Amino acid sequence: MSYPTLLILKDQDDYKKYWMKNYCQQGIKTFDGIVVFFRQKDFEHAFYESVNQKDDTFSVKRAERMGWIAAALKDSKSQLYVGWDSQKKRCDSQRRVAIVMGNYVVVIAISKKMPKQAKFITAFVADTPSRPGRPSTIEQIKRGPKWK
């Protein structure tokens, strides 16, 4: 599957408008029939990077890949894994993690009541090196169970 080129827009406001129009006003159907819904407030998490323990720095690098989210959800060749619940420190069978393009990650949460619906959680390029002696983010994801 081919992925869109990087999305180059003027500023943060233009990225947010694109987000609202192309994601929040409609769901995206995954290759296996799950409709993923997006909220306006997801923008502040997905396209900001953490500095001082909170998402407070707009990330052009993340925003430029906004078009990859829909492509990843529709990609039947994506590598799918069960997500991780960081609060409970265990796998969460309601979270699905897709890896595409080698290191691009998209996370969705499947509805317990309606298993063909999900909400978008986040998306990012997993390229930051982990701490010495710890596996990378991609390695950690791949150590978990595959999505069935």
Steps between C-alpha positions, in 0.01 A plus 500: 500500500632844420496767766427868441783748481566712805230757564661843489267772627560860607453472875347317792156648433500361145595155628216517750252598226621208290456271802146620561395468135669171412470309825252644749208550261499135398627165614771308319426136421791261554586230250314250721182704545553685829380861489744724688371829638712807568444785743616858480686465830707212356692764303664634815633157589589354162682803360678629806807362668560476868728746665501518879254208532216644292417539132591861446716536190339484155675239287525580132658157451186330631261739323668450162408131525133566575398344169679180599247429775217422257739311272628289790148414615410389146825305444434126509875439512551694823655312789233476771563450871302507822552832676636572845321652798771707665295558815426131558839390362353230278374429150160644417301291253281803420798696363641429158838625386586517130859536381556615144789646303741330740449733796170689469256401774122552517307401813122456520269382780228254399160553661402222742132542417541545125805304378476645148557851639809656649642832605833639394757520778824623342749474215874566494833419344677263737852617425624625832765276651404334823702530815821296508428136567129529409338389177374757251130584481458283189681210669276534806185499286619195305571310822128511574235269355396536141147623435265221395 
